[in-house]
């Protein structure tokens, strides 16, 4: 849930809007627009990472962000 929550936070910060609107019943139950549709200026890898963090199936989300980012 931490990965999902971080992905949701990053999406809202980057896009300026919630991926599911403000209807909490829709969270994780309906498809959302990729972050890249809102922010074409962001790197595709970042948008793909945020989108993957919001996967409704927990085992399909990144399990270790350090594998993606290395040492920050």
C-alpha positions as CSV (number, residue, x, y, z in Angstrom):
1,X,0.0,0.0,0.0
2,X,3.0,2.4,0.5
3,X,4.0,2.0,-3.2
4,X,0.4,2.7,-4.2
5,X,0.0,5.7,-1.9
6,X,3.3,7.2,-3.2
7,X,2.3,6.6,-6.8
8,X,-1.0,8.4,-6.1
9,X,0.7,11.3,-4.4
10,X,3.2,11.6,-7.3
11,X,0.4,11.5,-9.9
12,X,-1.5,14.3,-8.1
13,X,1.6,16.4,-7.7
14,X,2.7,16.0,-11.3
15,X,-0.7,16.1,-13.1
16,X,-2.5,18.6,-10.8
17,X,-5.5,16.3,-10.6
18,X,-6.5,13.0,-9.0
19,X,-6.3,10.0,-11.4
20,X,-9.8,8.8,-10.2
21,X,-11.5,12.1,-9.7
22,X,-12.6,12.7,-6.1
23,X,-14.8,9.6,-5.9
24,X,-13.0,7.3,-3.5
25,X,-15.2,4.4,-4.6
26,X,-13.4,4.5,-8.0
27,X,-9.9,4.2,-6.6
28,X,-8.3,1.1,-7.9
29,X,-11.5,-0.1,-9.5
30,X,-11.6,1.8,-12.8
31,X,-9.0,2.6,-15.4
32,X,-7.2,6.0,-15.2
33,X,-5.5,8.1,-17.7
34,X,-1.8,7.6,-17.9
35,X,0.2,10.4,-16.3
36,X,1.8,10.9,-19.7
37,X,-1.6,12.1,-21.1
38,X,-1.5,15.0,-18.7
39,X,2.2,15.8,-18.7
40,X,3.9,15.2,-22.1
41,X,6.9,17.1,-20.8
42,X,7.8,14.5,-18.2
43,X,10.2,11.6,-19.0
44,X,8.3,8.6,-20.3
45,X,10.1,6.4,-17.8
46,X,8.8,8.5,-14.9
47,X,5.3,8.4,-16.2
48,X,5.5,4.6,-16.7
49,X,6.8,4.2,-13.1
50,X,4.0,6.2,-11.6
51,X,1.4,4.4,-13.7
52,X,2.8,1.0,-12.6
53,X,2.7,2.1,-8.9
54,X,-1.0,2.6,-9.3
55,X,-1.6,-0.9,-10.7
56,X,-4.7,-2.3,-8.9
57,X,-3.0,-5.7,-8.6
58,X,-0.5,-5.4,-5.8
59,X,2.0,-8.0,-7.0
60,X,2.2,-6.2,-10.4
61,X,3.4,-3.0,-8.7
62,X,7.1,-2.3,-8.4
63,X,8.3,-4.1,-5.2
64,X,11.5,-2.1,-4.7
65,X,11.8,1.4,-5.9
66,X,15.5,1.2,-5.3
67,X,15.7,-1.2,-8.2
68,X,14.4,1.5,-10.5
69,X,16.2,4.5,-9.0
70,X,19.4,3.0,-7.7
71,X,21.2,5.2,-5.2
72,X,19.6,8.7,-5.1
